[in-house]
């Protein structure tokens, strides 16, 4: 994880979100993508999977 102390000192900046907020956003995004892929596959579309690389 990053240390925001340098940004706070130099730029007078403070983070407005917690690490938990960021994790929640990432999980929600993964779920949305999984649902989207499910319906696309169900309709016969081919889905690119990064695991196939």
N, CA, C and O atoms as a GROMACS GRO file, in nm:
protein
  212
    1UNK      N    1   0.083  -0.118   0.000
    1UNK     CA    2   0.000   0.000   0.000
    1UNK      C    3   0.088   0.124   0.000
    1UNK      O    4   0.200   0.123   0.050
    2UNK      N    5   0.034   0.228  -0.056
    2UNK     CA    6   0.108   0.352  -0.065
    2UNK      C    7   0.104   0.433   0.064
    2UNK      O    8   0.021   0.412   0.152
    3UNK      N    9   0.197   0.523   0.072
    3UNK     CA   10   0.205   0.613   0.187
    3UNK      C   11   0.174   0.753   0.138
    3UNK      O   12   0.250   0.809   0.058
    4UNK      N   13   0.065   0.810   0.182
    4UNK     CA   14   0.021   0.942   0.135
    4UNK      C   15   0.086   1.057   0.212
    4UNK      O   16   0.053   1.173   0.187
    5UNK      N   17   0.177   1.027   0.304
    5UNK     CA   18   0.235   1.133   0.386
    5UNK      C   19   0.314   1.235   0.304
    5UNK      O   20   0.312   1.354   0.335
    6UNK      N   21   0.383   1.191   0.199
    6UNK     CA   22   0.460   1.284   0.115
    6UNK      C   23   0.366   1.376   0.039
    6UNK      O   24   0.392   1.496   0.029
    7UNK      N   25   0.256   1.323  -0.014
    7UNK     CA   26   0.158   1.406  -0.085
    7UNK      C   27   0.094   1.505   0.012
    7UNK      O   28   0.068   1.620  -0.024
    8UNK      N   29   0.069   1.459   0.133
    8UNK     CA   30   0.009   1.549   0.233
    8UNK      C   31   0.106   1.663   0.266
    8UNK      O   32   0.067   1.779   0.274
    9UNK      N   33   0.233   1.629   0.284
    9UNK     CA   34   0.333   1.728   0.322
    9UNK      C   35   0.359   1.828   0.210
    9UNK      O   36   0.363   1.948   0.234
   10UNK      N   37   0.378   1.779   0.088
   10UNK     CA   38   0.416   1.865  -0.023
   10UNK      C   39   0.296   1.935  -0.086
   10UNK      O   40   0.302   2.054  -0.117
   11UNK      N   41   0.187   1.863  -0.104
   11UNK     CA   42   0.072   1.916  -0.178
   11UNK      C   43  -0.046   1.954  -0.088
   11UNK      O   44  -0.147   2.006  -0.136
   12UNK      N   45  -0.032   1.927   0.041
   12UNK     CA   46  -0.142   1.950   0.135
   12UNK      C   47  -0.266   1.870   0.092
   12UNK      O   48  -0.378   1.919   0.097
   13UNK      N   49  -0.242   1.745   0.049
   13UNK     CA   50  -0.346   1.657  -0.001
   13UNK      C   51  -0.372   1.545   0.097
   13UNK      O   52  -0.279   1.491   0.157
   14UNK      N   53  -0.497   1.510   0.112
   14UNK     CA   54  -0.534   1.396   0.195
   14UNK      C   55  -0.629   1.307   0.116
   14UNK      O   56  -0.716   1.357   0.044
   15UNK      N   57  -0.614   1.176   0.129
   15UNK     CA   58  -0.705   1.086   0.058
   15UNK      C   59  -0.847   1.101   0.110
   15UNK      O   60  -0.870   1.125   0.229
   16UNK      N   61  -0.943   1.087   0.018
   16UNK     CA   62  -1.083   1.099   0.058
   16UNK      C   63  -1.149   0.962   0.066
   16UNK      O   64  -1.264   0.951   0.110
   17UNK      N   65  -1.078   0.858   0.025
   17UNK     CA   66  -1.133   0.723   0.026
   17UNK      C   67  -1.039   0.631   0.102
   17UNK      O   68  -0.918   0.652   0.106
   18UNK      N   69  -1.096   0.529   0.162
   18UNK     CA   70  -1.016   0.431   0.234
   18UNK      C   71  -0.982   0.314   0.143
   18UNK      O   72  -1.039   0.300   0.034
   19UNK      N   73  -0.891   0.231   0.188
   19UNK     CA   74  -0.857   0.112   0.112
   19UNK      C   75  -0.980   0.021   0.100
   19UNK      O   76  -0.998  -0.048   0.000
   20UNK      N   77  -1.063   0.022   0.202
   20UNK     CA   78  -1.185  -0.061   0.199
   20UNK      C   79  -1.280  -0.012   0.090
   20UNK      O   80  -1.345  -0.092   0.024
   21UNK      N   81  -1.289   0.120   0.072
   21UNK     CA   82  -1.372   0.176  -0.036
   21UNK      C   83  -1.321   0.129  -0.172
   21UNK      O   84  -1.399   0.091  -0.259
   22UNK      N   85  -1.190   0.131  -0.189
   22UNK     CA   86  -1.130   0.089  -0.316
   22UNK      C   87  -1.155  -0.059  -0.342
   22UNK      O   88  -1.186  -0.098  -0.455
   23UNK      N   89  -1.141  -0.141  -0.239
   23UNK     CA   90  -1.166  -0.285  -0.255
   23UNK      C   91  -1.312  -0.309  -0.290
   23UNK      O   92  -1.342  -0.390  -0.378
   24UNK      N   93  -1.403  -0.239  -0.223
   24UNK     CA   94  -1.546  -0.251  -0.255
   24UNK      C   95  -1.572  -0.218  -0.402
   24UNK      O   96  -1.646  -0.290  -0.470
   25UNK      N   97  -1.512  -0.110  -0.451
   25UNK     CA   98  -1.530  -0.071  -0.591
   25UNK      C   99  -1.478  -0.178  -0.686
   25UNK      O  100  -1.541  -0.209  -0.787
   26UNK      N  101  -1.362  -0.236  -0.653
   26UNK     CA  102  -1.305  -0.339  -0.741
   26UNK      C  103  -1.392  -0.464  -0.743
   26UNK      O  104  -1.412  -0.524  -0.849
   27UNK      N  105  -1.443  -0.504  -0.627
   27UNK     CA  106  -1.529  -0.622  -0.621
   27UNK      C  107  -1.658  -0.598  -0.699
   27UNK      O  108  -1.702  -0.684  -0.775
   28UNK      N  109  -1.719  -0.482  -0.681
   28UNK     CA  110  -1.841  -0.449  -0.754
   28UNK      C  111  -1.816  -0.451  -0.905
   28UNK      O  112  -1.900  -0.499  -0.981
   29UNK      N  113  -1.702  -0.398  -0.948
   29UNK     CA  114  -1.668  -0.398  -1.089
   29UNK      C  115  -1.651  -0.541  -1.142
   29UNK      O  116  -1.698  -0.573  -1.251
   30UNK      N  117  -1.584  -0.626  -1.065
   30UNK     CA  118  -1.566  -0.766  -1.106
   30UNK      C  119  -1.700  -0.836  -1.119
   30UNK      O  120  -1.721  -0.913  -1.213
   31UNK      N  121  -1.791  -0.810  -1.025
   31UNK     CA  122  -1.923  -0.873  -1.031
   31UNK      C  123  -1.999  -0.826  -1.153
   31UNK      O  124  -2.061  -0.906  -1.222
   32UNK      N  125  -1.997  -0.694  -1.181
   32UNK     CA  126  -2.065  -0.641  -1.299
   32UNK      C  127  -2.010  -0.705  -1.426
   32UNK      O  128  -2.086  -0.743  -1.515
   33UNK      N  129  -1.879  -0.717  -1.435
   33UNK     CA  130  -1.817  -0.778  -1.553
   33UNK      C  131  -1.855  -0.925  -1.566
   33UNK      O  132  -1.879  -0.973  -1.677
   34UNK      N  133  -1.859  -0.997  -1.454
   34UNK     CA  134  -1.896  -1.138  -1.459
   34UNK      C  135  -2.040  -1.155  -1.506
   34UNK      O  136  -2.069  -1.244  -1.586
   35UNK      N  137  -2.130  -1.071  -1.457
   35UNK     CA  138  -2.271  -1.078  -1.500
   35UNK      C  139  -2.283  -1.046  -1.648
   35UNK      O  140  -2.354  -1.114  -1.722
   36UNK      N  141  -2.212  -0.942  -1.692
   36UNK     CA  142  -2.214  -0.905  -1.833
   36UNK      C  143  -2.163  -1.020  -1.920
   36UNK      O  144  -2.224  -1.054  -2.020
   37UNK      N  145  -2.051  -1.079  -1.880
   37UNK     CA  146  -1.995  -1.190  -1.956
   37UNK      C  147  -2.090  -1.309  -1.959
   37UNK      O  148  -2.104  -1.376  -2.061
   38UNK      N  149  -2.157  -1.336  -1.847
   38UNK     CA  150  -2.252  -1.446  -1.840
   38UNK      C  151  -2.360  -1.430  -1.947
   38UNK      O  152  -2.390  -1.523  -2.021
   39UNK      N  153  -2.418  -1.311  -1.955
   39UNK     CA  154  -2.526  -1.289  -2.052
   39UNK      C  155  -2.474  -1.289  -2.196
   39UNK      O  156  -2.544  -1.336  -2.286
   40UNK      N  157  -2.355  -1.237  -2.218
   40UNK     CA  158  -2.298  -1.241  -2.353
   40UNK      C  159  -2.272  -1.384  -2.398
   40UNK      O  160  -2.302  -1.421  -2.512
   41UNK      N  161  -2.215  -1.465  -2.308
   41UNK     CA  162  -2.189  -1.605  -2.341
   41UNK      C  163  -2.320  -1.679  -2.365
   41UNK      O  164  -2.331  -1.760  -2.457
   42UNK      N  165  -2.419  -1.649  -2.282
   42UNK     CA  166  -2.551  -1.713  -2.297
   42UNK      C  167  -2.612  -1.684  -2.434
   42UNK      O  168  -2.684  -1.768  -2.489
   43UNK      N  169  -2.582  -1.565  -2.490
   43UNK     CA  170  -2.633  -1.528  -2.623
   43UNK      C  171  -2.542  -1.576  -2.736
   43UNK      O  172  -2.570  -1.551  -2.853
   44UNK      N  173  -2.432  -1.647  -2.702
   44UNK     CA  174  -2.346  -1.705  -2.803
   44UNK      C  175  -2.223  -1.624  -2.838
   44UNK      O  176  -2.150  -1.660  -2.930
   45UNK      N  177  -2.198  -1.517  -2.767
   45UNK     CA  178  -2.080  -1.434  -2.795
   45UNK      C  179  -1.956  -1.501  -2.735
   45UNK      O  180  -1.964  -1.571  -2.634
   46UNK      N  181  -1.842  -1.477  -2.798
   46UNK     CA  182  -1.716  -1.526  -2.743
   46UNK      C  183  -1.657  -1.415  -2.657
   46UNK      O  184  -1.658  -1.298  -2.695
   47UNK      N  185  -1.608  -1.453  -2.542
   47UNK     CA  186  -1.553  -1.358  -2.446
   47UNK      C  187  -1.401  -1.378  -2.438
   47UNK      O  188  -1.353  -1.490  -2.426
   48UNK      N  189  -1.328  -1.269  -2.446
   48UNK     CA  190  -1.183  -1.273  -2.427
   48UNK      C  191  -1.155  -1.288  -2.278
   48UNK      O  192  -1.209  -1.213  -2.196
   49UNK      N  193  -1.072  -1.384  -2.244
   49UNK     CA  194  -1.038  -1.410  -2.105
   49UNK      C  195  -0.888  -1.391  -2.088
   49UNK      O  196  -0.809  -1.454  -2.158
   50UNK      N  197  -0.849  -1.304  -1.996
   50UNK     CA  198  -0.706  -1.279  -1.975
   50UNK      C  199  -0.632  -1.403  -1.929
   50UNK      O  200  -0.510  -1.411  -1.945
   51UNK      N  201  -0.703  -1.500  -1.873
   51UNK     CA  202  -0.640  -1.625  -1.830
   51UNK      C  203  -0.600  -1.709  -1.951
   51UNK      O  204  -0.517  -1.799  -1.939
   52UNK      N  205  -0.657  -1.680  -2.068
   52UNK     CA  206  -0.624  -1.756  -2.189
   52UNK      C  207  -0.493  -1.713  -2.252
   52UNK      O  208  -0.445  -1.777  -2.345
   53UNK      N  209  -0.435  -1.607  -2.204
   53UNK     CA  210  -0.312  -1.554  -2.263
   53UNK      C  211  -0.195  -1.644  -2.228
   53UNK      O  212  -0.082  -1.616  -2.268
   0.00000   0.00000   0.00000
